Amino acid sequence: MIIGIVSGKGGVGKTTIAANLSYYLSQIGKRVTLIDCNITTSHLNFTFNLFFPNATLNNVLRGEKEIKDVIYKYKNLNIIPASLSLEDLSYVDLAALKNVVSKIDTDFVILDSAPGFGREAVSVLDSVDTVIFITLPYLTSVVDIIRAKRILNELNIFPLGIIVNMVKGKSYELKRREIEALTKIKVIGEIPYDENVEIAMTLGKPFIELFPNTPAARALKKICNEVFNIAIKEEKKLNFIEKFYEKFRDLTNKFKII
């Protein structure tokens, strides 16, 4: 399945979700290839501490390399980065992306799209089986989904749904039912604002790897499990306070008078 992770504008956490969703699927036994299709403003590399790789998607789209030559491993996850160099933007054939992606033989191919509706984003939409929209719970972010939906209709692509990111639970935020009413697309999950996401970004690691039991990580895992019908029983790793509470509860139960 080829899935585009898309958004109408930048700053909504699209790349972070694409990276963490891909990492999680790869860790539960799925074969996953994650591709940075944001050629002009590549950021995916930073999530995996992958700086200045020798060959990138840019080289493939220029006909200089085969796809197998630009695959990098992060544990079980295949990553195809885009170049961070401005010089590598020349002679990139975005129309070749669809053919390149079709040659990848993994369970999931996740395309991290450029934001908006420029040539890069449209080349992603033209290459996928379906998409997941990433938005913030604000009208200015949600209306862009309505514009993108028109393009999907022309391409006969049915979206998997919308992930609402960085939800703080404020009264001025759009609620799930309001977003669904505006877009006529199902909201498949909400990810709460979580400072651990920012810490993980600074460390160059997926937050779902570093902080697997935090609110954002649990929310994203729940979305993946439900959307892709994955039955996972996770063994919770307890922190010090949780371990102390468990010991205290066991002790009080032991001496409870019935």
C-alpha positions as CSV (number, residue, x, y, z in Angstrom):
1,M,0.0,0.0,0.0
2,I,1.4,3.4,-1.0
3,I,0.2,6.1,1.4
4,G,0.8,9.8,1.1
5,I,1.1,11.9,4.3
6,V,-0.1,15.3,3.3
7,S,-1.1,18.7,4.6
8,G,-2.2,22.0,3.1
9,K,0.4,24.0,4.9
10,G,3.7,23.5,6.8
11,G,4.1,23.5,10.6
12,V,1.4,20.9,11.3
13,G,3.7,18.1,12.2
14,K,3.3,16.1,9.0
15,T,6.9,14.9,8.7
16,T,7.0,14.0,12.4
17,I,3.9,11.9,12.1
18,A,5.1,10.3,8.8
19,A,8.4,9.3,10.5
20,N,6.9,7.9,13.7
21,L,4.0,6.1,12.0
22,S,6.5,4.4,9.6
23,Y,8.9,3.6,12.5
24,Y,6.1,2.0,14.5
25,L,4.8,-0.1,11.6
26,S,8.4,-1.3,11.0
27,Q,8.8,-2.3,14.6
28,I,5.7,-4.5,14.7
29,G,6.8,-6.6,11.8
30,K,5.7,-4.7,8.7
31,R,8.1,-4.1,5.8
32,V,8.0,-0.3,5.5
33,T,9.8,2.2,3.2
34,L,9.6,5.9,4.1
35,I,10.4,8.4,1.4
36,D,11.1,12.1,1.8
37,C,9.2,13.7,-1.2
38,N,9.6,17.2,0.1
39,I,12.5,17.9,-2.3
40,T,12.9,21.6,-1.9
41,T,12.7,21.8,2.0
42,S,13.7,18.3,3.2
43,H,13.4,17.7,6.9
44,L,12.8,14.0,7.3
45,N,16.6,13.3,7.6
46,F,16.7,15.2,10.9
47,T,14.3,12.7,12.6
48,F,16.8,9.9,12.1
49,N,20.1,11.8,12.5
50,L,20.7,11.2,8.8
51,F,22.8,14.1,7.6
52,F,24.2,14.5,4.0
53,P,23.8,11.0,2.7
54,N,25.9,10.0,-0.3
55,A,22.9,9.4,-2.6
56,T,19.3,10.5,-2.3
57,L,15.9,10.5,-4.0
58,N,17.2,13.5,-6.0
59,N,19.7,11.3,-7.7
60,V,17.1,8.8,-8.6
61,L,14.8,11.5,-10.1
62,R,17.7,12.8,-12.2
63,G,18.3,9.3,-13.5
64,E,21.7,9.0,-11.8
65,K,20.9,6.2,-9.3
66,E,18.6,3.2,-9.0
67,I,16.2,3.2,-6.1
68,K,18.1,0.3,-4.3
69,D,21.2,2.6,-4.2
70,V,19.5,5.3,-2.0
71,I,17.9,3.1,0.7
72,Y,19.2,3.6,4.2
73,K,18.3,1.6,7.3
74,Y,17.1,2.8,10.7
75,K,16.7,-0.5,12.5
76,N,13.9,-2.3,10.5
77,L,12.8,0.8,8.6
78,N,13.9,1.6,5.0
79,I,14.4,5.3,4.5
80,I,14.9,7.1,1.2
81,P,16.0,10.7,2.0
82,A,15.9,13.8,-0.1
83,S,19.0,15.9,-0.5
84,L,19.7,18.9,1.8
85,S,21.8,20.5,-0.8
86,L,20.4,23.3,-3.0
87,E,22.6,22.2,-5.9
88,D,20.7,18.9,-6.0
89,L,17.4,20.6,-6.9
90,S,18.5,21.0,-10.5
91,Y,17.1,18.7,-13.2
92,V,14.9,16.8,-10.8
93,D,12.1,15.1,-12.8
94,L,9.1,15.0,-10.4
95,A,7.0,13.2,-13.0
96,A,9.3,10.2,-12.5
97,L,8.2,9.7,-8.9
98,K,5.2,7.5,-9.7
99,N,7.4,5.1,-11.6
100,V,10.1,5.1,-9.0
101,V,7.6,4.4,-6.1
102,S,5.9,1.6,-8.0
103,K,9.2,-0.4,-8.0
104,I,9.4,-0.6,-4.2
105,D,8.3,-4.0,-2.8
106,T,7.3,-3.5,0.8
107,D,4.1,-3.8,2.8
108,F,3.8,-0.1,3.1
109,V,5.4,2.8,1.2
110,I,4.9,6.0,3.1
111,L,5.5,9.3,1.2
112,D,6.2,12.4,3.2
113,S,4.8,15.0,0.9
114,A,5.7,18.7,0.6
115,P,3.0,20.9,2.1
116,G,0.5,22.7,-0.1
117,F,-0.5,22.0,-3.7
118,G,2.7,22.7,-5.7
119,R,4.4,20.3,-8.2
120,E,6.0,18.3,-5.4
121,A,2.7,17.7,-3.6
122,V,0.8,16.9,-6.7
123,S,3.5,14.4,-7.8
124,V,2.9,12.6,-4.5
125,L,-0.9,12.6,-4.9
126,D,-0.4,11.1,-8.4
127,S,1.8,8.3,-7.0
128,V,-0.3,7.0,-4.0
129,D,-3.1,4.5,-3.4
130,T,-4.5,6.7,-0.6
131,V,-3.6,9.6,1.7
132,I,-3.7,10.6,5.4
133,F,-4.3,14.3,6.0
134,I,-2.5,16.0,8.9
135,T,-4.1,19.1,10.3
136,L,-4.2,21.3,13.4
137,P,-7.5,21.9,15.1
138,Y,-7.9,25.3,13.6
139,L,-10.0,26.5,10.6
140,T,-7.0,27.9,8.8
141,S,-5.5,24.5,8.7
142,V,-8.7,22.5,8.0
143,V,-9.8,24.5,5.0
144,D,-6.7,23.4,3.1
145,I,-8.0,19.8,3.3
146,I,-11.1,20.9,1.5
147,R,-9.0,22.2,-1.4
148,A,-6.9,19.1,-1.5
149,K,-10.0,16.9,-1.5
150,R,-10.9,18.4,-4.9
151,I,-7.6,17.2,-6.4
152,L,-8.1,13.7,-4.9
153,N,-11.5,13.5,-6.5
154,E,-10.0,14.3,-9.9
155,L,-7.4,11.5,-9.3
156,N,-10.1,9.1,-8.0
157,I,-8.3,8.7,-4.7
158,F,-10.2,8.0,-1.5
159,P,-8.4,9.3,1.7
160,L,-7.9,7.0,4.7
161,G,-8.8,10.0,7.0
162,I,-7.6,12.9,9.0
163,I,-5.2,13.0,11.9
164,V,-5.7,16.1,14.1
165,N,-2.3,16.9,15.6
166,M,-1.1,19.0,18.6
167,V,-4.6,19.0,20.3
168,K,-4.6,20.9,23.6
169,G,-8.2,20.6,24.4
170,K,-8.9,24.3,24.4
171,S,-12.4,25.7,23.8
172,Y,-11.4,27.6,20.7
173,E,-10.1,24.5,18.9
174,L,-12.3,22.7,16.3
175,K,-13.8,19.5,17.6
176,R,-13.7,16.2,15.7
177,R,-17.3,16.4,14.6
178,E,-16.8,20.0,13.3
179,I,-13.8,19.0,11.2
180,E,-15.7,16.0,9.8
181,A,-18.6,18.2,9.0
182,L,-16.4,20.7,7.2
183,T,-14.3,18.2,5.2
184,K,-16.7,15.3,4.8
185,I,-13.7,13.1,5.7
186,K,-13.5,10.9,8.8
187,V,-11.1,11.9,11.6
188,I,-9.2,8.7,12.4
189,G,-7.5,10.1,15.5
190,E,-6.3,13.0,17.5
191,I,-2.7,13.4,18.9
192,P,-2.4,15.6,22.0
193,Y,0.3,18.2,22.3
194,D,3.2,16.6,24.0
195,E,6.5,18.2,24.8
196,N,8.3,14.9,24.5
197,V,7.8,15.2,20.8
198,E,10.0,18.3,20.7
199,I,12.6,16.6,22.9
200,A,12.8,13.7,20.5
201,M,13.1,16.0,17.5
202,T,16.1,17.7,19.2
203,L,17.7,14.4,19.8
204,G,17.1,13.2,16.3
205,K,15.0,10.2,17.2
206,P,11.4,9.2,16.7
207,F,9.3,10.1,19.7
208,I,7.5,6.8,19.6
209,E,10.9,5.1,20.1
210,L,12.2,7.4,22.9
211,F,9.0,7.9,24.8
212,P,6.7,5.0,23.9
213,N,4.3,5.5,26.8
214,T,3.7,9.2,26.5
215,P,0.3,10.6,25.3
216,A,1.4,11.4,21.8
217,A,3.0,8.0,21.3
218,R,0.0,6.0,22.7
219,A,-2.4,8.1,20.5
220,L,-0.4,7.4,17.3
221,K,0.0,3.7,18.0
222,K,-3.8,3.5,18.6
223,I,-4.5,5.2,15.3
224,C,-2.1,2.8,13.5
225,N,-3.6,-0.3,15.1
226,E,-7.2,0.7,14.3
227,V,-6.6,2.0,10.8
228,F,-4.5,-0.9,9.7
229,N,-6.4,-3.5,11.7
230,I,-3.4,-4.5,13.7
231,A,-3.9,-6.5,16.9
232,I,-1.1,-5.6,19.3
233,K,-0.9,-6.3,23.0
234,E,1.8,-4.0,24.3
235,E,3.8,-4.8,27.4
236,K,3.8,-1.5,29.2
237,K,7.2,-0.3,30.5
238,L,6.8,1.3,33.8
239,N,8.8,4.3,35.0
240,F,10.0,4.7,38.5
241,I,6.9,6.3,39.9
242,E,4.7,3.8,38.2
243,K,6.8,0.9,39.6
244,F,6.6,2.4,43.1
245,Y,2.8,2.7,42.8
246,E,2.6,-1.0,41.7
247,K,4.7,-2.1,44.6
248,F,2.7,-0.1,47.1
249,R,-0.6,-1.4,45.7
250,D,0.6,-5.0,45.9
251,L,1.7,-4.4,49.5
252,T,-1.6,-2.9,50.6
253,N,-3.5,-5.7,48.9
254,K,-1.4,-8.3,50.8
255,F,-2.3,-6.9,54.2
256,K,-5.9,-6.0,53.4
257,I,-8.4,-7.2,56.0
258,I,-11.4,-8.9,54.5
